[in-house]
Amino acid sequence: MNLLVLGRGKTGSVVAEIARERRHHVGVAGSAENADAAALTAKNLEDVDAVIDFTAPLCILANIEACAIAGKNMVVGTTGWYSDLDRVRKLIAQHETGFLYAANFSLGVNLFLEVARAAATALRHDYSGQIFERHHVHKEDAPSGTAMAMQRIMREASGRGEDLEITSFREGDVVGLHEVVLESPTDRIYVCHDAKSRRGFGEGAVRAAEWLSGKKGFYDFKDVWREL
Ligand SMILES: NC(=O)c1ccc[n+]([C@@H]2O[C@H](COP(=O)([O-])OP(=O)(O)OC[C@H]3O[C@@H](n4cnc5c(N)ncnc54)[C@H](OP(=O)(O)O)[C@@H]3O)[C@@H](O)[C@H]2O)c1
């Protein structure tokens, strides 16, 4: 595929590296080339099959809009824009493109969320729970999108109306650590995912772009990762 990766940062650079390893043709645009979505005109994207975005909450909506208008499929890893989900869903339907997003493209994290769903059974018994997440100091949003997904999944699975409290830590260069601690008067259960590198995100995002090829519609990675 001809892929355009937006963002030359910590994750975008790994995505581009993995896409090249998987024999795709890869272009990259950072903030200098893509101010106000300048790199995303229909002409510039003529030969591009899909755009993969790992940029920042401030520019993501402009990037999504430009790709939709240009008729291009898009994979979005950037977080911090989910209050605009409905608006984006309508935009994708209006322009009839393909769109796939995830708060976390790691297959391991998606497996971990299934484990967290099962662990939420404890909340039907004599357990209370807390969610902890740790990321590097440069992460712009808190709590992480993954921690919020865990919170939602555990609320749904427990059948209890209330959300578990999330505590966020920003320290050093932690790639991403998510943990649920379930506590009863007699014991503690720890369920934890600790990313060793950004390669898990990169592999998931590139495989997501391959999966999206030739498709239209609005997809959440949590519903498709089992098909990769
Ligand atoms: N879904 C997932 O699996 C997953 C995993 C990891 C991270 N993320 C999310 O992905 C995003 C990026 O994370 P990161 O850790 O890679 O951050 P990062 O290292 O700060 O990189 C962000 C990059 O975006 C670039 N950028 C800013 N505005 C741009 C624009 N208009 N067009 C193109 N590039 C632009 C910046 O370029 P300059 O340096 O040139 O300004 C920067 O290099 C965050 O929202 C993060 O939460 C998601």
The ligand as an SDF file (V2000), in Angstrom:
LIG
                    3D

 48 52  0  0  0  0  0  0  0  0999 V2000
   -3.7690    4.5870   19.8180 N   0  0  0  0  0  0  0  0  0  0  0  0
   -2.5620    4.1600   20.2320 C   0  0  0  0  0  0  0  0  0  0  0  0
   -2.2490    2.9610   20.2150 O   0  0  0  0  0  0  0  0  0  0  0  0
   -1.5660    5.1810   20.7000 C   0  0  0  0  0  0  0  0  0  0  0  0
   -0.2910    4.7980   21.1180 C   0  0  0  0  0  0  0  0  0  0  0  0
    0.6320    5.7950   21.4370 C   0  0  0  0  0  0  0  0  0  0  0  0
    0.2660    7.1270   21.3470 C   0  0  0  0  0  0  0  0  0  0  0  0
   -0.9960    7.4610   20.9680 N   0  0  0  0  0  0  0  0  0  0  0  0
   -1.4200    8.8470   20.7820 C   0  0  0  0  0  0  0  0  0  0  0  0
   -0.8000    9.2970   19.5810 O   0  0  0  0  0  0  0  0  0  0  0  0
   -0.5340   10.6930   19.6790 C   0  0  0  0  0  0  0  0  0  0  0  0
    0.9570   10.9450   19.4370 C   0  0  0  0  0  0  0  0  0  0  0  0
    1.6890   10.3330   20.4650 O   0  0  0  0  0  0  0  0  0  0  0  0
    3.2890   10.4110   20.5040 P   0  0  0  0  0  0  0  0  0  0  0  0
    3.6590    9.8000   21.8010 O   0  0  0  0  0  0  0  0  0  0  0  0
    3.8680    9.8640   19.2380 O   0  0  0  0  0  0  0  0  0  0  0  0
    3.5090   11.9870   20.5850 O   0  0  0  0  0  0  0  0  0  0  0  0
    4.7590   12.8730   20.0890 P   0  0  0  0  0  0  0  0  0  0  0  0
    6.0280   12.1360   20.2640 O   0  0  0  0  0  0  0  0  0  0  0  0
    4.5990   14.1980   20.7630 O   0  0  0  0  0  0  0  0  0  0  0  0
    4.5090   13.0510   18.5430 O   0  0  0  0  0  0  0  0  0  0  0  0
    3.4850   13.8310   18.0170 C   0  0  0  0  0  0  0  0  0  0  0  0
    3.9650   14.3320   16.6780 C   0  0  0  0  0  0  0  0  0  0  0  0
    2.8760   14.9340   16.0170 O   0  0  0  0  0  0  0  0  0  0  0  0
    3.4340   15.8980   15.1660 C   0  0  0  0  0  0  0  0  0  0  0  0
    2.4160   16.8640   14.7640 N   0  0  0  0  0  0  0  0  0  0  0  0
    1.8210   17.8560   15.4830 C   0  0  0  0  0  0  0  0  0  0  0  0
    0.9410   18.5040   14.7260 N   0  0  0  0  0  0  0  0  0  0  0  0
    0.9720   17.9170   13.4890 C   0  0  0  0  0  0  0  0  0  0  0  0
    0.2930   18.1300   12.2680 C   0  0  0  0  0  0  0  0  0  0  0  0
   -0.6230   19.1130   12.1290 N   0  0  0  0  0  0  0  0  0  0  0  0
    0.5780   17.3190   11.2250 N   0  0  0  0  0  0  0  0  0  0  0  0
    1.4880   16.3300   11.3260 C   0  0  0  0  0  0  0  0  0  0  0  0
    2.1780   16.1000   12.4490 N   0  0  0  0  0  0  0  0  0  0  0  0
    1.9110   16.8820   13.5180 C   0  0  0  0  0  0  0  0  0  0  0  0
    4.5500   16.5440   15.9580 C   0  0  0  0  0  0  0  0  0  0  0  0
    5.4790   17.0110   15.0530 O   0  0  0  0  0  0  0  0  0  0  0  0
    6.6240   18.1040   15.4200 P   0  0  0  0  0  0  0  0  0  0  0  0
    7.5200   17.4030   16.3740 O   0  0  0  0  0  0  0  0  0  0  0  0
    7.2410   18.3540   14.0910 O   0  0  0  0  0  0  0  0  0  0  0  0
    5.8830   19.2730   16.0200 O   0  0  0  0  0  0  0  0  0  0  0  0
    5.0670   15.3540   16.7750 C   0  0  0  0  0  0  0  0  0  0  0  0
    6.2350   14.8110   16.1910 O   0  0  0  0  0  0  0  0  0  0  0  0
   -1.0540   11.1080   21.0680 C   0  0  0  0  0  0  0  0  0  0  0  0
   -2.3700   11.5730   20.9690 O   0  0  0  0  0  0  0  0  0  0  0  0
   -1.0190    9.8120   21.8590 C   0  0  0  0  0  0  0  0  0  0  0  0
   -1.9400    9.7960   22.9410 O   0  0  0  0  0  0  0  0  0  0  0  0
   -1.9060    6.5090   20.6500 C   0  0  0  0  0  0  0  0  0  0  0  0
  1  2  1  0
  2  3  2  0
  2  4  1  0
  4  5  1  0
  4 48  2  0
  5  6  2  0
  6  7  1  0
  7  8  2  0
  8  9  1  0
  8 48  1  0
  9 10  1  0
  9 46  1  0
 10 11  1  0
 11 12  1  0
 11 44  1  0
 12 13  1  0
 13 14  1  0
 14 15  2  0
 14 16  1  0
 14 17  1  0
 17 18  1  0
 18 19  2  0
 18 20  1  0
 18 21  1  0
 21 22  1  0
 22 23  1  0
 23 24  1  0
 23 42  1  0
 24 25  1  0
 25 26  1  0
 25 36  1  0
 26 27  1  0
 26 35  1  0
 27 28  2  0
 28 29  1  0
 29 30  1  0
 29 35  2  0
 30 31  1  0
 30 32  2  0
 32 33  1  0
 33 34  2  0
 34 35  1  0
 36 37  1  0
 36 42  1  0
 37 38  1  0
 38 39  2  0
 38 40  1  0
 38 41  1  0
 42 43  1  0
 44 45  1  0
 44 46  1  0
 46 47  1  0
M  CHG  2   8   1  16  -1
M  END
$$$$
